[in-house]
Amino acid sequence: MYDIIIIGAGPAGLTAAIYIARARKKVLVLEASAYGGQIINTLNIDNYPAVPHIDGYTFATNVYNQAKELGAEIKFEKVIDIENNEIKKVITSNNEYEAKAIIIATGCGIKKLNIDNEDKFQGRGISYCATCDGAFYKGKEVGIVGGGNTALEDALYLSDIASKVYLIHRRDSFRGEDRYYEKLKTKDNVEFIFNSNVTKLFGDESLESIEVTNNDNEKKIITLSGLFVAIGRIPENANFSKLIDINQSGYVNADESCKTNVEGIFVAGDCRVKSLRQLVTATSDGAVAATEAIKYINKNK
């Protein structure tokens, strides 16, 4: 049996593991796919205190290795359910594990366009990670859908690889930081398409063109080889919705204490209700959730 099981190996979960391991508690981290969460796909991190100019993969790998060196056990298994008793049980697709407390740090998954042929063209012209797949489109025309920092960063990255970048956003201005927009305006191969949505995808074996429809219902066809979708994320909390309090958008209802409505179950990172989702707030949550979980265990010895 473990003292604490952490579900998710993103920055929040791995930070929690570091704090728990340093407190000499037995900790298991369960991750469904790869360590690092969203940050692993970030090209440059410039706003994390004392660690300027680091890429997301390196940052995530450093935190992962730090947690392991301190003694955290990390397994790559998908958690499908939690049974809440005095001793809690975490059920994965392969095994069952017991713990005195649980921290949910599942983060968020990709948000899709939800239009015809999107799944058909995934990996054949549709991508959700510019830094992962951008190199495949060297010298080609691509599009990006979105208006936040991720979309703007993706556009900057791809502008140095692709021959043409269409940045498509459903509103008349971007939500992302102005500094990215100002840089993009200096790029001759970047074209902004505001007040528009991608409504259709065309191609045989791979993506060949898209239909874009503006707010006046005017449509146009754009020929391109790749479309990068950066329209947001969906919290990965569905498997726990019957146990813990989750809002209509799918985020866990918990304040800065990271305590859920269930004794002994805590939450950290982007999957909880919060006003700011950044790397620094994810790691902060991990530290808080770990500290509260340790207090809970010590209190209930």
VMD Tcl script that draws the C-alpha trace (Angstrom):
set ca {
  {0.00 0.00 0.00}
  {1.10 3.53 -0.76}
  {0.76 6.62 1.40}
  {-0.33 8.75 -1.56}
  {-1.19 7.96 -5.16}
  {-0.96 10.77 -7.70}
  {-2.95 10.48 -10.91}
  {-1.10 12.36 -13.63}
  {2.58 13.06 -14.33}
  {2.40 16.63 -15.52}
  {4.10 19.53 -13.71}
  {1.49 19.49 -10.91}
  {1.65 15.74 -10.33}
  {5.44 15.51 -10.50}
  {5.88 18.50 -8.18}
  {3.53 16.82 -5.71}
  {5.62 13.65 -5.99}
  {8.79 15.59 -5.18}
  {7.26 17.09 -2.03}
  {5.82 13.75 -0.90}
  {9.06 11.85 -1.52}
  {11.02 14.48 0.39}
  {8.60 13.98 3.29}
  {9.58 10.28 3.20}
  {6.14 9.08 2.30}
  {5.62 6.22 -0.15}
  {4.25 7.72 -3.36}
  {3.09 6.27 -6.67}
  {2.46 8.37 -9.78}
  {0.16 6.88 -12.42}
  {0.22 8.38 -15.91}
  {-1.94 7.32 -18.86}
  {0.40 8.40 -21.65}
  {3.65 10.38 -21.34}
  {5.10 12.45 -18.52}
  {5.07 16.24 -18.81}
  {1.47 17.07 -19.68}
  {0.83 20.05 -21.97}
  {4.13 21.73 -21.17}
  {6.11 19.06 -23.02}
  {4.87 20.51 -26.32}
  {5.89 24.10 -25.48}
  {8.81 25.34 -27.55}
  {10.03 28.03 -25.13}
  {9.30 28.76 -21.48}
  {10.24 32.32 -20.61}
  {8.04 33.08 -17.60}
  {9.07 30.48 -15.03}
  {11.07 32.10 -12.20}
  {14.83 31.50 -12.28}
  {14.60 29.13 -15.29}
  {14.41 31.37 -18.37}
  {14.71 30.13 -21.95}
  {14.04 26.43 -21.45}
  {11.97 24.22 -23.73}
  {9.02 22.27 -22.37}
  {10.48 18.83 -23.01}
  {13.67 19.62 -21.10}
  {11.72 21.16 -18.22}
  {9.38 18.18 -17.94}
  {12.25 15.69 -18.16}
  {14.14 17.52 -15.41}
  {11.13 17.39 -13.08}
  {10.46 13.74 -13.94}
  {14.05 12.74 -13.21}
  {14.07 14.76 -9.98}
  {10.96 12.96 -8.73}
  {12.42 9.55 -9.58}
  {15.79 10.32 -7.98}
  {14.00 11.23 -4.75}
  {12.25 7.86 -4.72}
  {8.88 8.45 -6.35}
  {7.55 5.38 -8.17}
  {6.10 6.18 -11.58}
  {4.01 3.77 -13.68}
  {2.40 4.33 -17.05}
  {-1.14 3.01 -16.59}
  {-4.50 4.66 -17.29}
  {-6.66 5.19 -14.20}
  {-10.28 4.30 -14.87}
  {-11.86 4.56 -11.42}
  {-11.41 5.37 -7.73}
  {-13.10 3.54 -4.86}
  {-13.43 5.75 -1.79}
  {-13.13 3.98 1.54}
  {-10.95 4.45 4.61}
  {-8.23 2.92 2.46}
  {-8.73 4.22 -1.07}
  {-8.41 2.05 -4.15}
  {-7.21 3.29 -7.53}
  {-8.19 1.05 -10.43}
  {-6.21 1.16 -13.67}
  {-6.67 -0.71 -16.92}
  {-4.08 -3.23 -15.66}
  {-4.01 -3.22 -11.85}
  {-5.47 -2.05 -8.56}
  {-3.53 0.02 -6.02}
  {-4.33 1.11 -2.46}
  {-3.43 4.37 -0.75}
  {-4.29 6.48 2.25}
  {-4.80 9.60 0.09}
  {-5.08 10.52 -3.58}
  {-4.10 13.56 -5.61}
  {-5.82 14.02 -8.96}
  {-3.54 15.92 -11.35}
  {-4.86 14.75 -14.70}
  {-4.60 18.10 -16.48}
  {-6.45 18.67 -19.74}
  {-6.70 16.91 -23.09}
  {-6.92 18.36 -26.58}
  {-10.08 20.07 -27.77}
  {-11.08 19.12 -31.30}
  {-12.90 21.06 -34.01}
  {-15.61 18.36 -34.11}
  {-16.20 18.57 -37.86}
  {-16.41 15.85 -40.50}
  {-13.17 14.07 -41.47}
  {-11.21 15.42 -38.49}
  {-10.43 11.96 -37.16}
  {-9.79 10.65 -40.68}
  {-7.09 13.26 -41.27}
  {-5.51 13.14 -37.80}
  {-1.88 12.36 -38.48}
  {-2.53 12.91 -42.18}
  {-2.70 16.69 -42.18}
  {-4.47 17.40 -38.89}
  {-2.23 17.94 -35.86}
  {-2.67 19.22 -32.31}
  {1.03 19.86 -31.67}
  {3.05 22.19 -33.90}
  {6.36 21.48 -32.18}
  {5.80 17.74 -32.62}
  {4.76 17.74 -36.28}
  {5.83 21.08 -37.72}
  {8.99 19.70 -39.34}
  {6.87 17.54 -41.66}
  {5.55 20.70 -43.34}
  {8.79 22.36 -44.35}
  {8.17 24.56 -47.38}
  {4.43 23.79 -47.38}
  {1.31 25.85 -46.69}
  {-0.35 25.30 -43.32}
  {-3.15 26.70 -41.19}
  {-3.56 27.21 -37.46}
  {-6.90 27.49 -35.67}
  {-7.01 29.40 -32.39}
  {-6.47 32.74 -30.71}
  {-4.61 32.07 -27.48}
  {-0.91 31.97 -26.67}
  {-0.54 28.41 -27.96}
  {-1.93 29.32 -31.38}
  {0.25 32.43 -31.63}
  {3.37 30.56 -30.51}
  {2.59 27.82 -33.02}
  {2.25 30.41 -35.78}
  {5.63 31.91 -34.93}
  {7.25 28.50 -34.87}
  {5.69 27.39 -38.16}
  {6.46 30.70 -39.91}
  {10.13 29.65 -39.89}
  {9.31 26.25 -41.41}
  {6.29 26.56 -43.70}
  {6.07 28.63 -46.87}
  {2.72 30.11 -45.77}
  {0.83 30.21 -42.47}
  {-2.87 31.04 -42.20}
  {-3.89 31.95 -38.65}
  {-7.65 31.48 -38.33}
  {-9.58 32.81 -35.34}
  {-13.31 32.99 -34.65}
  {-13.13 36.44 -33.05}
  {-11.89 39.83 -34.26}
  {-8.86 39.87 -31.94}
  {-6.56 37.36 -30.28}
  {-6.68 36.37 -26.62}
  {-2.96 35.70 -26.60}
  {-0.23 38.13 -25.57}
  {0.30 41.20 -27.74}
  {4.03 40.55 -28.01}
  {3.37 37.41 -30.03}
  {0.91 39.23 -32.29}
  {3.39 42.04 -32.89}
  {6.07 39.54 -33.92}
  {3.65 37.77 -36.23}
  {2.76 41.02 -37.98}
  {6.38 41.31 -39.10}
  {6.24 37.93 -40.85}
  {5.61 38.17 -44.61}
  {4.33 34.60 -44.82}
  {1.66 34.87 -42.11}
  {-1.94 35.78 -43.01}
  {-4.59 36.52 -40.37}
  {-8.18 35.38 -40.95}
  {-10.45 36.83 -38.25}
  {-14.14 36.24 -37.47}
  {-14.00 32.86 -39.15}
  {-14.23 29.15 -38.47}
  {-12.98 26.09 -40.29}
  {-16.15 24.33 -41.39}
  {-15.02 21.58 -43.77}
  {-11.95 19.46 -44.48}
  {-11.17 18.06 -47.92}
  {-8.78 15.45 -49.25}
  {-8.40 11.82 -50.26}
  {-5.67 10.04 -48.29}
  {-4.51 13.23 -46.58}
  {-5.69 16.81 -46.02}
  {-5.61 18.92 -49.18}
  {-7.79 21.95 -48.43}
  {-10.20 23.48 -45.93}
  {-13.40 25.52 -46.07}
  {-13.42 28.66 -43.94}
  {-16.72 30.42 -43.15}
  {-16.84 33.96 -41.75}
  {-19.48 35.59 -39.56}
  {-21.36 36.78 -42.65}
  {-21.60 33.16 -43.82}
  {-19.18 33.83 -46.65}
  {-17.14 30.75 -47.50}
  {-13.77 30.28 -49.14}
  {-11.53 27.33 -49.87}
  {-7.88 27.43 -48.79}
  {-5.44 24.91 -50.22}
  {-2.95 23.66 -47.63}
  {-1.15 20.54 -46.46}
  {-1.47 20.82 -42.71}
  {-3.91 22.23 -40.17}
  {-2.83 22.71 -36.55}
  {-5.66 22.93 -34.02}
  {-4.99 25.03 -30.90}
  {-8.45 25.93 -29.60}
  {-8.10 24.93 -25.98}
  {-8.19 21.93 -23.71}
  {-10.74 19.73 -21.98}
  {-10.22 18.68 -18.32}
  {-9.55 14.96 -17.93}
  {-11.90 14.38 -15.01}
  {-14.74 12.36 -16.53}
  {-13.76 9.11 -14.80}
  {-14.13 10.76 -11.39}
  {-17.36 12.71 -11.95}
  {-19.47 10.34 -9.84}
  {-17.16 10.67 -6.87}
  {-15.96 14.27 -6.63}
  {-17.67 17.60 -7.24}
  {-17.10 18.77 -10.83}
  {-18.57 21.87 -12.49}
  {-20.45 22.05 -15.79}
  {-17.23 22.61 -17.72}
  {-15.66 19.49 -16.25}
  {-13.26 21.13 -13.77}
  {-12.96 19.91 -10.18}
  {-14.46 22.33 -7.68}
  {-11.67 23.06 -5.22}
  {-10.16 26.24 -3.79}
  {-6.50 27.13 -3.21}
  {-6.27 24.42 -0.53}
  {-6.64 21.85 -3.34}
  {-9.12 19.88 -1.22}
  {-12.05 18.25 -2.99}
  {-15.41 17.53 -1.39}
  {-14.18 14.02 -0.52}
  {-11.93 13.54 2.51}
  {-8.48 12.37 1.50}
  {-8.82 13.23 -2.19}
  {-7.03 16.32 -3.44}
  {-6.63 17.98 -6.83}
  {-3.80 19.92 -8.45}
  {-3.12 21.72 -11.70}
  {-5.16 22.63 -14.75}
  {-7.95 20.14 -14.02}
  {-9.29 22.18 -11.09}
  {-11.33 25.39 -11.09}
  {-8.93 28.35 -11.18}
  {-8.55 31.78 -12.73}
  {-5.04 31.26 -14.13}
  {-3.66 28.12 -15.76}
  {0.10 28.51 -16.11}
  {3.13 26.36 -15.41}
  {3.87 28.24 -12.19}
  {0.31 27.76 -10.87}
  {0.43 24.05 -11.73}
  {3.62 23.48 -9.75}
  {2.22 25.62 -6.93}
  {-0.88 23.41 -6.80}
  {1.32 20.33 -6.69}
  {3.16 21.62 -3.65}
  {-0.05 22.63 -1.88}
  {-1.89 19.37 -2.64}
  {1.09 17.32 -1.46}
  {1.37 19.27 1.77}
  {-2.37 18.96 2.47}
  {-2.34 15.22 1.68}
  {0.60 14.67 4.06}
  {-1.25 16.60 6.80}
  {-4.33 14.44 6.19}
  {-2.33 11.21 6.52}
  {-0.52 12.34 9.66}
  {-3.78 13.45 11.26}
  {-5.44 10.09 10.59}
  {-2.62 7.79 11.75}
}
mol new
graphics top color blue
foreach p $ca { graphics top sphere $p radius 0.5 }
foreach p [lrange $ca 0 end-1] q [lrange $ca 1 end] { graphics top cylinder $p $q radius 0.2 }
display resetview
